[in-house]
Amino acid sequence: MQDFRFLVFLLEGIAAICGLYFYQKTPADKAVGFFSYFLLLTFFVESIGLFPAAIYWNEELHFLKQTFLYRTYWLYNPYLIISFVVYILFFKWNISNNKTRKFIDRALLLYVIICIANLIFSDVFLQSNSVVTYLLGSFFLLGVIFYYYFEILLSSKILNIKKEISFYISFASLLYFLTTTPIFIYFKYFNDKSPEFVELSSLIMIAMNIFMYGSYSIAFLWLATKKKSTSKNIKNAF
């Protein structure tokens, strides 16, 4: 299981590098640049998130089990809010309807306030992952993605959908959050009293992370290569 978790960690780094490579090829696409730097932040956060495993497997570090380094909820709870904000903003920037964009902005501000208030006025910040943050963020994000699809179907974008990096990111993230959200709904069972649930949930989370970050990496590289070959063809034409 630890090997697969390390694979996820590597894929997060690869996805960030591939995203920055794609952004280098398409510097005008600021939304992709924003998302790529977020992937880099994710890799950094996950690097710190490896500390508990290092402490657990190294007896010399067991004295750190009573410190904040062993329980990293303080790190992941703020990151979770940032994560949903980034995803929602990314897809908002790929939506053209101004009224919808303004509605998303207001709803996003309300979401952030609710999540921060939940972390401040409950004991969840240092005790567990915030179910409120994840569930509200997932439903909000899924709604924005479905509207993004709806707008594509009603526009000429659908003719060039294979060239849109936002489509590939939306597809991978849609499947990821549709699959993982039920896990957070039953999060209270995620303990030693339910080892079968723990094992199944861990496998699903690892599999979906591998799928999502693997999909991001492949899409970034594939489209970057296509744009490079297209540029060469244009230059050769002249």
C-alpha positions in Angstrom: 0.0 0.0 0.0 2.9 2.4 0.9 4.4 1.8 -2.6 1.2 2.9 -4.2 1.0 6.0 -2.0 4.5 6.9 -3.1 3.4 6.4 -6.7 0.6 8.9 -6.2 3.2 11.3 -4.8 5.4 10.9 -7.8 2.5 11.4 -10.2 1.6 14.6 -8.5 5.0 15.9 -9.1 5.0 14.7 -12.7 1.6 16.3 -13.3 2.9 19.6 -12.0 6.0 19.4 -14.3 3.8 18.5 -17.3 1.4 21.3 -16.5 4.2 23.9 -16.4 5.6 22.5 -19.6 2.2 22.9 -21.3 1.9 26.4 -19.9 5.4 27.2 -21.3 4.0 26.2 -24.7 0.8 28.2 -24.2 1.7 31.2 -22.0 -1.4 33.1 -23.0 -3.5 30.6 -21.1 -3.3 32.1 -17.6 -5.9 29.7 -16.2 -3.6 26.7 -17.1 -0.7 28.4 -15.5 -2.7 29.1 -12.3 -3.7 25.4 -12.2 -0.2 24.1 -12.9 1.3 26.1 -10.0 -1.5 24.7 -7.8 -0.4 21.2 -8.8 3.1 22.3 -7.7 1.6 23.4 -4.4 -0.1 20.0 -4.1 3.2 18.3 -4.5 4.8 20.4 -1.8 1.9 19.8 0.6 2.1 16.0 -0.1 5.8 16.2 0.6 5.1 17.4 4.1 2.3 14.9 4.3 4.9 12.1 4.1 6.2 12.9 7.5 3.7 10.7 9.4 4.6 7.7 7.4 8.3 8.4 7.9 7.8 8.7 11.6 5.7 5.5 11.8 8.2 3.4 9.9 11.3 4.7 11.6 11.7 3.8 15.3 14.2 6.6 15.8 11.5 9.1 15.0 8.8 7.7 17.2 9.3 10.5 19.7 7.6 12.8 17.1 4.3 10.9 17.4 3.1 13.3 20.0 3.9 16.3 17.8 1.9 18.2 15.1 4.1 16.5 12.5 2.4 13.1 13.1 -1.1 14.4 12.6 -1.2 16.7 9.6 -4.9 17.7 9.6 -3.7 21.2 10.3 -2.1 21.1 6.9 -4.7 19.3 4.8 -7.8 21.2 6.1 -6.6 24.6 4.8 -5.2 22.9 1.7 -8.6 21.3 1.0 -10.3 24.8 0.9 -7.6 26.1 -1.4 -8.0 23.1 -3.6 -11.7 23.5 -4.2 -11.2 27.3 -4.7 -8.6 26.6 -7.4 -10.7 24.0 -9.2 -13.8 26.1 -9.2 -12.0 29.3 -10.3 -10.3 27.3 -13.1 -13.6 26.1 -14.5 -15.2 29.5 -13.9 -12.6 31.1 -16.2 -13.6 28.6 -18.9 -17.3 29.7 -18.7 -18.3 32.6 -20.8 -21.7 33.6 -19.3 -21.0 36.7 -17.1 -24.1 36.2 -14.9 -23.0 32.6 -14.1 -19.4 33.8 -13.4 -20.7 36.4 -11.0 -22.9 33.9 -9.2 -20.0 31.5 -8.9 -17.9 34.3 -7.3 -20.5 35.1 -4.7 -21.1 31.4 -4.0 -17.4 30.8 -3.7 -17.0 33.6 -1.2 -19.8 32.1 0.9 -18.2 28.6 0.7 -14.9 29.9 1.9 -16.5 31.7 4.9 -18.5 28.6 5.9 -15.4 26.4 5.7 -13.2 28.7 7.7 -16.0 29.1 10.3 -16.3 25.4 10.5 -12.6 25.0 11.2 -12.6 27.8 13.8 -15.7 26.9 15.7 -15.4 23.1 15.7 -12.6 20.7 16.8 -12.1 19.4 13.3 -9.1 21.5 12.5 -6.6 19.3 14.4 -8.7 16.1 14.8 -9.8 15.0 11.3 -10.4 16.0 7.7 -13.3 18.5 7.4 -16.3 16.6 5.9 -18.1 20.0 5.5 -15.3 21.4 3.3 -15.1 18.3 1.2 -18.9 17.7 0.7 -19.8 21.3 0.0 -16.8 21.8 -2.2 -17.5 18.6 -4.2 -21.1 19.4 -4.9 -20.2 23.0 -5.8 -17.4 21.9 -8.1 -19.6 19.2 -9.8 -22.2 21.8 -10.4 -19.7 24.2 -12.0 -18.3 21.3 -14.2 -21.8 20.3 -15.3 -22.5 23.9 -16.3 -19.2 24.0 -18.1 -20.3 21.0 -20.1 -23.8 22.5 -20.7 -22.2 25.6 -22.2 -19.9 23.6 -24.4 -22.9 21.7 -25.9 -24.5 25.0 -26.8 -21.4 26.6 -28.4 -19.0 26.0 -31.2 -16.4 24.8 -28.6 -17.7 21.3 -29.0 -16.1 21.2 -32.5 -12.6 21.5 -31.0 -13.2 19.9 -27.7 -10.2 17.5 -28.2 -7.9 20.5 -28.2 -9.2 21.9 -24.9 -7.1 21.0 -21.9 -9.9 22.2 -19.6 -12.1 19.3 -21.0 -9.5 16.6 -20.0 -9.0 18.2 -16.5 -12.8 18.4 -16.1 -13.3 14.7 -17.0 -10.6 13.4 -14.7 -11.7 15.6 -11.8 -15.4 14.8 -12.3 -14.7 11.1 -12.0 -12.4 11.6 -9.0 -14.9 13.6 -7.0 -17.9 11.5 -8.0 -16.0 8.5 -6.7 -14.4 9.9 -3.6 -17.3 12.0 -2.2 -19.2 8.9 -0.9 -16.1 8.0 1.1 -16.3 11.3 3.0 -20.1 10.9 3.5 -19.3 7.7 5.5 -16.1 9.2 7.0 -17.1 8.4 10.6 -16.6 4.8 9.8 -13.0 5.5 8.8 -11.4 4.1 11.9 -9.9 0.9 13.4 -13.3 -0.5 14.1 -14.0 -0.9 10.4 -10.8 -2.3 8.9 -12.6 -3.5 5.7 -13.9 0.0 5.1 -10.5 1.5 5.8 -8.8 -0.8 3.3 -11.5 -0.4 0.6 -11.5 3.4 1.0 -7.7 3.6 0.8 -7.6 1.5 -2.3 -10.3 3.7 -4.0 -8.5 6.9 -3.0 -5.2 5.6 -4.3 -6.7 4.3 -7.5 -8.5 7.6 -8.2 -5.5 9.7 -7.4 -3.4 7.6 -9.8 -6.1 8.0 -12.5 -6.5 11.7 -12.0 -2.9 12.8 -11.9 -2.0 10.3 -14.6 -4.7 11.7 -16.8 -3.5 15.3 -16.2 0.1 14.3 -17.1 -0.9 12.5 -20.3 -3.3 15.3 -21.4 -0.7 18.1 -20.7 2.0 16.2 -22.7 -0.2 15.2 -25.5 -1.7 18.6 -26.1 1.7 20.3 -25.7 3.1 18.0 -28.4 0.2 18.7 -30.7 0.6 22.4 -30.3 4.3 22.1 -31.0 3.7 20.1 -34.2 1.0 22.6 -35.3 3.4 25.5 -34.8 6.0 23.8 -37.0 3.5 23.1 -39.7 2.5 26.8 -39.8 6.1 27.9 -40.0 6.8 25.4 -42.8 3.8 26.8 -44.7 5.6 30.1 -45.0 
